Amino acid sequence: PNSFSFSPLSVTSPHTNFETLSIRPNPAMGMARIYFTLATAQDVSLRLFNSVGDEVKSIALGTRSAGANEYDFDGSSLAAGTYSFELRVGNREEAGRIVLIK
């Protein structure tokens, strides 16, 4: 009989520098942790936008190594609401949303 075995495989698209991106907790009460995995070491920055699209925060995270990374985001000075964020790695961006509650 034929048998097949499958191994976990992580595939990174040649068009992106990200393998994963998540933020927890979400919704958050001011503090949240952004988790991201990079295929290669890159300069990383974070921009946060309010519900009407105005940039409310811009943070340079510096050069981050390949593999798992995390950043502790402090949104305690911001009003409660839904915010969009862009994580820029090199010349690529990955977007998401975070809900801040008070």
JOQUI-V467306 format. One record per residue. N is the residue number from 1. RES is the residue in one letter. D_LAST is the distance of its C-alpha to the last C-alpha in Angstrom with 1 decimal. Layout:
n & res & d_last
N & RES & D_LAST
N & RES & D_LAST
This chain:
n & res & d_last
1 & P & 60.5
2 & N & 58.0
3 & S & 54.8
4 & F & 51.7
5 & S & 49.0
6 & F & 45.7
7 & S & 43.8
8 & P & 40.1
9 & L & 40.2
10 & S & 37.6
11 & V & 38.4
12 & T & 37.1
13 & S & 38.0
14 & P & 40.0
15 & H & 37.9
16 & T & 34.6
17 & N & 33.7
18 & F & 30.9
19 & E & 31.5
20 & T & 27.9
21 & L & 24.4
22 & S & 21.2
23 & I & 17.5
24 & R & 15.9
25 & P & 13.5
26 & N & 12.6
27 & P & 10.1
28 & A & 8.4
29 & M & 5.6
30 & G & 7.3
31 & M & 10.8
32 & A & 13.1
33 & R & 16.9
34 & I & 19.1
35 & Y & 22.5
36 & F & 25.5
37 & T & 29.2
38 & L & 31.7
39 & A & 35.4
40 & T & 36.5
41 & A & 35.4
42 & Q & 33.8
43 & D & 31.8
44 & V & 28.2
45 & S & 25.6
46 & L & 22.1
47 & R & 21.0
48 & L & 17.7
49 & F & 17.9
50 & N & 15.7
51 & S & 16.6
52 & V & 19.8
53 & G & 21.0
54 & D & 20.6
55 & E & 20.4
56 & V & 17.5
57 & K & 18.3
58 & S & 21.5
59 & I & 22.3
60 & A & 25.8
61 & L & 25.7
62 & G & 29.5
63 & T & 32.1
64 & R & 30.9
65 & S & 33.5
66 & A & 34.5
67 & G & 32.9
68 & A & 29.5
69 & N & 26.9
70 & E & 23.3
71 & Y & 20.9
72 & D & 17.7
73 & F & 15.3
74 & D & 12.9
75 & G & 10.3
76 & S & 8.4
77 & S & 10.4
78 & L & 9.5
79 & A & 7.9
80 & A & 5.9
81 & G & 9.1
82 & T & 12.0
83 & Y & 14.0
84 & S & 17.5
85 & F & 18.9
86 & E & 22.5
87 & L & 24.0
88 & R & 27.4
89 & V & 30.2
90 & G & 33.5
91 & N & 34.0
92 & R & 32.0
93 & E & 28.4
94 & E & 26.3
95 & A & 23.3
96 & G & 20.2
97 & R & 16.7
98 & I & 13.2
99 & V & 10.2
100 & L & 6.9
101 & I & 3.8
102 & K & 0.0
